[in-house]
Amino acid sequence: MPVGNASQSVQTTKLSTASRTVFITGAGSGIRAEISFSMTKYGTTDLGLTGHRADKREQTKYRILTSLPSTTVHVIISGISSLPSVSSALSNFAAELPPDHNKIDILIADTSYANTHNALEQTRPSKLAAVKIFNYFKFENPGIRVISFHPGLPITDILQKWFDYGVEVPLDDDNPPPYPATPSGSFTVWTASPEATFLDSRLVWAAWDVDTLKVQASALEQKPPR
């Protein structure tokens, strides 16, 4: 698959997230903050941000409202490793939404924690396991679109923890947190659009060229995902 400018390809397409409610886990900085900003830039007016640190999410909220003051950003604190905490966060978010649309249309499930001890051997298998879990979720809920994608390796807070521990990984850019250069934001908007239906149940890469992917849509639709 050729690597292209995914962001530029997306920007040439008429996309909109207007009237769609978005809930993002861990959107305090880095890639998830960029996804949050892109979702609101393309029209989302009700955005939920959850995680265990209020200050990080408030920073993302401030950045969004500075550019898009008409957006309603809901900051809800939760511990992603606690089921009661996550359930409470979702219930609280739904309670804050308009009564005629109190549901989540787009869920970005991307909260993570980096254990710097044996970081790669623990993190990589857990990510692969997460992809399979979502595939099984899709199998049991065929009416929901599920797409997993690799966001690339921009500098983020989590990667910085690895650097501090001595782990070396190849980087896509040298822009520091909290706003790394990454195509993930606009790519996520595109994956939630009707154009990306053919990627349902697949694992892709955010840096892949969107136009090239669309050319292969018919072939991919005839090939069952693994």
N, C-alpha and C positions, 0 to 999 in steps of 0.2 A: 504494500500500500504506500503510494507516494506521500511524503510529508509536505504539507502545504501550510498556508496561512489560514487556519480555521476561522479566526476572528474576522478576517477580511471577507471570506466567503459567506459567512453568516450575515454580515452587514449589508451585503448586496441582495439579501432575501427579505421579503416583507414578512416579518415575524411580529407576534404580539402575545404578551401574557396578560393583557387586560382582562379584568373580571375573573382572574384565576388566583386562588389563594395558595400561597407557597409557605411551606414550613421547612426550615433548615436546621439541622442539628450541628452544633459546634461552630456557628458562623461568627466567631470572634475576630479572626484574623486570617491571613493567608488566602488559600484557594477558596475557602467557603465564604469569606468576606467578599471576594470578587464575584462569586456566584450570586450572592445576595444583591450586590449592586447592579449586576446585569439584569436580574429578574425585575427589579423595580424600574430600571432604565427602559425596559421593553414593555412596561405597562402594569405590572403587578402593583396593586394599591393596598393589599393586606398581606403583610409579610411577618411570619413568626420566626424568631431566633431563639434557640434554646441551648443551654450548656451550663456548666457549673460555675463560671466566672461572669458576674454581672458587668464588671468593668470592660471586658473585651467586647461583649455584645453591645454595650452602650456606645463604644467607639464606632462600631459598625453602623449603629443606628444614627449617630450624629453625622457621619459621612453621608449616609443616604439622604437624610432630611435636609442637609445643607444644599444638595443639588436638586432634590425632589421633595419639596416640603408638603406636597399633597398626599404623600405616602403615609399609611399607618403602619408603624413598625412595632410589633409586640415582642418585648423582651421577657422571656420566661426562664427562670432558673431551674435546672434539673440536673441530676446525676445520671448519665446515660447507662451506667452499670446497675442501676436500681430500677426494676420494673415498676414499683409503685410510684417512684419519682417521675418516670417517663409518662406513665398513664395520667398522673396528675397534671403534668405539663400539657399534654394533648387536650385534656378536658378543660383546663383553664384557657387555652388558646381558642377552642371552639366556643367557649362562653363569651369571649370578647369579640367574636365575629358578628356581622349583621345576621339577624334571625333568618333572613331569606337565603343565606348562603353560608351556613356555619359548618363547612366541611373543608378538608384539605384536597386541593386539586393536584398539587405537585409536591412530593416529598423528596427532599435531598437528604439522604441518610449518610452522613460522612463524618460523624464524630469519631475521633481516634485518640489513642494515648500511646506515646512512644516510650517503651522501656529501653533505656539506653544500654542495659546489660544484655548482650547477645541480641542486639536490636534487629538485625536483618533476619536471623533465623526464626525469630518469634513473630515479627511483623508481617513478613511476606506470606507465610502459611495462613495467618489469620485473615489476610485480605482475600486470598484465594477461596478460603472457606466461606467468606461473606458473599462472594459472587455466587457460589453454589446454593447458599441459603436463599438468596433472592430468586434464583432460578426455580427452586422448589416452591417458593411463595407464588411465583408467576403460574406455575403448573396448577396450583390449587385455587388460584384467582385469575382465570383467563381473561377477565374483562379489564385487568389493570396492566398497563404497559410498564415493563421493567427493563431498564438499560443500565449497564455498568460500564464505566469508562475509567481509563488511567489518565489522571490529570497532567502527567509529566512530572518534572522535578524542578520547580522553581524554589528559590530559597524561602522557607517558612520557619515558623518558630520550632516546629517539630524537627525539621532537618537540622536546625541550629543545635538542638540538643544532641543529635548524633555527631555533629562536627566537634562539639565540646568533648565528647567521649572518645573521639579519634576515629569514628567511622567515616570512610570516604565514599561518596556517591557522585556520579556524574550529574551536572546541573544543566538546566535549560537556559538560565539567565543569571545575572548577578545583582538583580534588584533586591534589596533587603525587605524584610517584613515591615509593616503589616500588609503592604500592597505589592506583592510580587507580580512580575509580568507573566501572565498565563492565559492561554486561550480557553480555559475551562469555563469562564463566565458565559461568554457568548455561545460556546458549544453546548452548554447545558440548556440554554434557552432553545436552541435548535432541536435538541433531542426531545424536548417537550412539545414540539410542534407536529402537525400532521405529516410534514415532510419526512420525519424520522421514524414513522411507524414500522418500516422494514427492519429497523434495528432492534425490535422487541426481542428480549431474552438473549441479547448478545453482549459481548465484551469488546469495547472499542477503545481507541486512543484519542484524546482530545486534540492532539496536534495533527491528526489526519485531515486531509483536505475535504471539506464538506461537498464540494462539487464533484469530486472524484467518487465519493461514497454514493451520491445520488445516482450517478451513472450506473453503478453496480446494483441498484435497488432490486431490479427484476430478478437478477441472478441470485441474490441473497435470499429473496422471498421464497425461491424454489428449493433452497438448501436449508434443511432444518438446523437450528443452532445446536451445538454440542452440549 
